[in-house]
């Protein structure tokens, strides 16, 4: 595609990085849509007056980020842009819809289990008491993006598998009259187990983002404990940091 690409040779920013930033911005803003071909490296280098290794380095940096993929016999192709999720009390389903990512859900488990010590502490229920366990695979454009495991206190709401596959958990809560007010959340990273790797189409041992969240309603009651894992090539969290006065 013919994009307006320019490099500034007087800038201290490396030429490959200038090019990669412009291409990444074009992907995020929709100028380069998923499935489109980037074009020939030689032609791109000639058009910008850059060496082929410089162009190759720029493209490789976006391949490493999961924004581009090299396909034999096809060329360099744009894949779906990474979802950058703000740290606020929103659901992944809503965030994906807002990013134009066409979310879909496969419900793996929807059952009643006995609360482990960790789940009981998060939901403020007795260890061994009944809680609702829901495991879902969240997809965007048909590709797995996250594995979501949630526990809810007993009697909170009737979770229908069909509804869970059609919409987000928080939407179902709000529809049931539950007012979500606040959450306690922690974010981390670890290597994928064999089962997680298979679910998320990643190699075993690949790095994964993790998130644990306990959500409270407007009465202070814990209404959900989530333990989620995400593919970092397709997903990231954004923080806004303020100076404490």
C-alpha positions as CSV (number, residue, x, y, z in Angstrom):
1,X,0.0,0.0,0.0
2,X,1.2,3.6,-0.8
3,X,1.5,5.2,2.6
4,X,3.0,8.6,3.3
5,X,6.2,7.5,4.9
6,X,9.1,9.8,5.6
7,X,12.4,9.6,7.5
8,X,14.5,12.4,8.9
9,X,18.2,11.7,8.5
10,X,19.1,14.6,10.7
11,X,17.3,13.0,13.7
12,X,19.2,11.1,16.3
13,X,16.4,8.5,16.2
14,X,17.6,5.4,14.1
15,X,16.1,5.3,10.6
16,X,14.7,1.7,11.1
17,X,12.9,2.9,14.3
18,X,11.4,5.9,12.5
19,X,10.0,3.6,9.8
20,X,8.7,1.0,12.2
21,X,6.9,3.7,14.3
22,X,5.2,5.0,11.2
23,X,4.1,1.6,10.1
24,X,2.9,0.7,13.6
25,X,0.9,3.9,13.7
26,X,-0.7,3.1,10.3
27,X,-1.7,-0.3,11.6
28,X,-3.2,1.1,14.9
29,X,-5.1,3.8,13.0
30,X,-6.5,1.5,10.4
31,X,-4.5,2.9,7.4
32,X,-3.0,-0.6,7.1
33,X,-5.9,-3.0,7.7
34,X,-5.6,-6.6,8.8
35,X,-4.8,-8.9,5.9
36,X,-3.3,-6.2,3.7
37,X,0.2,-6.7,2.2
38,X,2.9,-4.4,3.2
39,X,4.8,-4.6,-0.1
40,X,8.2,-5.5,-1.3
41,X,11.2,-4.6,0.9
42,X,13.3,-3.7,-2.1
43,X,10.6,-1.3,-3.4
44,X,10.1,0.2,0.0
45,X,13.8,0.8,0.5
46,X,14.1,2.4,-2.9
47,X,11.1,4.7,-2.3
48,X,12.5,5.9,1.0
49,X,16.2,5.9,0.0
50,X,17.0,3.4,2.7
51,X,19.2,0.3,2.6
52,X,17.4,-3.0,2.5
53,X,18.8,-4.1,5.9
54,X,17.3,-1.0,7.5
55,X,13.9,-1.7,6.0
56,X,14.2,-5.4,7.0
57,X,15.1,-4.4,10.6
58,X,12.0,-2.1,10.8
59,X,9.7,-4.8,9.5
60,X,11.3,-7.5,11.8
61,X,10.6,-5.3,14.8
62,X,6.9,-5.3,14.0
63,X,7.0,-9.0,13.3
64,X,8.4,-9.5,16.8
65,X,5.5,-7.4,18.2
66,X,3.0,-9.6,16.4
67,X,1.8,-6.8,14.1
68,X,3.2,-8.3,10.9
69,X,3.7,-11.8,9.7
70,X,5.9,-13.1,6.9
71,X,4.1,-15.7,4.8
72,X,5.9,-17.8,2.3
73,X,4.7,-17.1,-1.2
74,X,2.5,-14.2,0.0
75,X,4.8,-11.6,1.5
76,X,4.6,-9.5,4.6
77,X,1.1,-9.2,5.8
78,X,-0.6,-7.1,8.5
79,X,-2.2,-9.0,11.3
80,X,-4.5,-7.5,13.9
81,X,-3.2,-4.7,16.0
82,X,-2.5,-5.2,19.7
83,X,-5.3,-4.3,22.1
84,X,-4.1,-1.7,24.6
85,X,-6.4,-2.0,27.6
86,X,-6.7,0.9,30.0
87,X,-6.6,0.1,33.7
88,X,-10.1,0.8,34.6
89,X,-13.1,-1.3,35.7
90,X,-14.2,-2.5,32.3
91,X,-14.6,-6.0,30.7
92,X,-12.4,-7.5,28.1
93,X,-15.4,-8.0,25.9
94,X,-16.2,-4.3,26.0
95,X,-12.6,-3.3,25.4
96,X,-12.3,-5.5,22.4
97,X,-15.6,-4.1,20.9
98,X,-14.3,-0.6,21.5
99,X,-11.1,-1.5,19.6
100,X,-13.0,-2.9,16.7
101,X,-11.7,-6.4,17.3
102,X,-14.9,-8.5,16.9
103,X,-14.8,-10.5,20.2
104,X,-16.1,-14.0,20.4
105,X,-16.3,-16.4,23.4
106,X,-16.1,-20.1,23.9
107,X,-17.3,-21.3,27.3
108,X,-15.1,-24.2,28.5
109,X,-16.6,-24.6,32.0
110,X,-19.7,-23.3,33.7
111,X,-20.4,-25.2,36.9
112,X,-20.5,-25.1,40.7
113,X,-17.3,-26.0,42.6
114,X,-16.1,-25.9,46.2
115,X,-14.2,-22.7,46.9
116,X,-10.4,-23.1,47.4
117,X,-8.7,-21.1,50.1
118,X,-7.6,-18.4,47.6
119,X,-11.1,-18.1,46.1
120,X,-12.8,-18.1,49.5
121,X,-10.5,-15.3,50.8
122,X,-11.2,-13.2,47.7
123,X,-15.0,-13.6,47.8
124,X,-15.3,-13.5,51.6
125,X,-17.0,-16.9,51.7
126,X,-16.2,-20.1,53.7
127,X,-13.5,-22.4,52.3
128,X,-15.2,-25.4,50.7
129,X,-18.5,-23.6,50.1
130,X,-20.2,-23.7,46.7
131,X,-19.2,-21.0,44.2
132,X,-19.8,-20.6,40.5
133,X,-16.8,-21.3,38.3
134,X,-16.7,-20.1,34.7
135,X,-13.8,-20.7,32.3
136,X,-13.9,-19.0,28.9
137,X,-11.6,-18.6,25.9
138,X,-11.9,-15.1,24.5
139,X,-11.1,-14.6,20.8
140,X,-10.8,-11.6,18.5
141,X,-11.1,-12.0,14.7
142,X,-11.2,-15.8,15.3
143,X,-7.8,-15.9,17.1
144,X,-7.4,-16.7,20.8
145,X,-6.4,-13.7,22.9
146,X,-7.1,-14.6,26.5
147,X,-8.1,-17.5,28.8
148,X,-10.5,-16.2,31.6
149,X,-11.3,-18.1,34.8
150,X,-13.9,-16.4,37.1
151,X,-15.4,-17.4,40.4
152,X,-18.7,-15.8,41.6
153,X,-20.4,-16.1,45.0
154,X,-23.4,-18.4,45.2
155,X,-26.8,-17.1,44.2
156,X,-25.4,-13.9,42.6
157,X,-27.0,-14.5,39.2
158,X,-27.9,-17.3,36.9
159,X,-25.1,-17.7,34.3
160,X,-26.5,-19.2,31.1
161,X,-23.7,-20.6,28.8
162,X,-25.4,-19.2,25.7
163,X,-25.5,-15.7,27.2
164,X,-21.9,-16.0,28.3
165,X,-20.9,-16.8,24.7
166,X,-22.9,-13.9,23.3
167,X,-21.8,-11.1,25.6
168,X,-19.5,-10.1,28.5
169,X,-19.8,-11.1,32.2
170,X,-20.0,-7.5,33.4
171,X,-22.8,-6.8,31.0
172,X,-24.8,-9.8,32.5
173,X,-24.1,-8.5,36.0
174,X,-25.3,-5.0,35.1
175,X,-28.4,-6.4,33.4
176,X,-29.1,-8.3,36.7
177,X,-29.0,-5.0,38.6
178,X,-25.5,-5.4,40.1
179,X,-23.7,-2.1,40.3
180,X,-19.9,-2.6,39.8
181,X,-18.1,-0.1,41.9
182,X,-14.4,-0.9,42.4
183,X,-11.8,-3.6,42.1
184,X,-8.5,-4.8,43.5
185,X,-6.2,-6.0,40.7
186,X,-2.7,-7.3,40.2
187,X,-0.8,-7.8,37.0
188,X,2.2,-10.1,36.3
189,X,3.8,-12.4,33.8
190,X,4.9,-16.1,33.6
191,X,5.6,-18.9,31.2
192,X,2.8,-20.8,29.5
193,X,2.1,-24.3,30.6
194,X,1.4,-26.9,28.0
195,X,-2.4,-26.6,28.4
196,X,-2.3,-22.8,28.3
197,X,-0.1,-22.8,25.3
198,X,-2.5,-25.1,23.4
199,X,-5.5,-22.9,24.3
200,X,-3.8,-19.7,23.2
201,X,-1.9,-21.0,20.2
202,X,1.4,-20.2,21.7
203,X,4.5,-22.4,22.2
204,X,4.9,-24.0,25.6
205,X,7.0,-21.7,27.8
206,X,6.0,-18.6,25.9
207,X,5.6,-15.5,28.1
208,X,2.0,-14.7,29.1
209,X,0.5,-11.6,30.8
210,X,-1.5,-12.5,34.0
211,X,-4.2,-10.6,35.8
212,X,-6.0,-11.3,39.0
213,X,-9.0,-9.1,39.9
214,X,-11.5,-9.0,42.8
215,X,-14.5,-6.8,41.9
216,X,-16.9,-5.2,44.4
217,X,-20.4,-3.8,44.0
218,X,-21.6,-0.5,45.5
219,X,-22.3,-2.2,48.9
220,X,-18.7,-3.4,49.2
221,X,-19.6,-7.1,48.5
222,X,-17.2,-9.1,46.4
223,X,-19.0,-10.2,43.3
224,X,-16.3,-11.7,41.2
225,X,-12.8,-13.1,41.4
226,X,-11.0,-13.3,38.1
227,X,-7.7,-15.1,37.2
228,X,-6.9,-14.3,33.5
229,X,-4.0,-14.9,31.2
230,X,-3.3,-13.0,27.9
231,X,-1.1,-13.3,24.8
232,X,1.3,-10.3,25.1
233,X,1.7,-10.1,21.3
234,X,-2.0,-9.2,21.1
235,X,-2.6,-7.5,24.3
236,X,-1.1,-4.9,26.8
237,X,-2.2,-2.8,29.7
238,X,-1.9,1.0,29.8
239,X,-1.2,2.9,32.9
240,X,-1.6,6.6,33.6
241,X,0.8,7.8,36.3
242,X,0.3,10.9,38.3
243,X,2.7,12.8,40.6
244,X,1.5,12.6,44.2
245,X,1.1,16.2,45.5
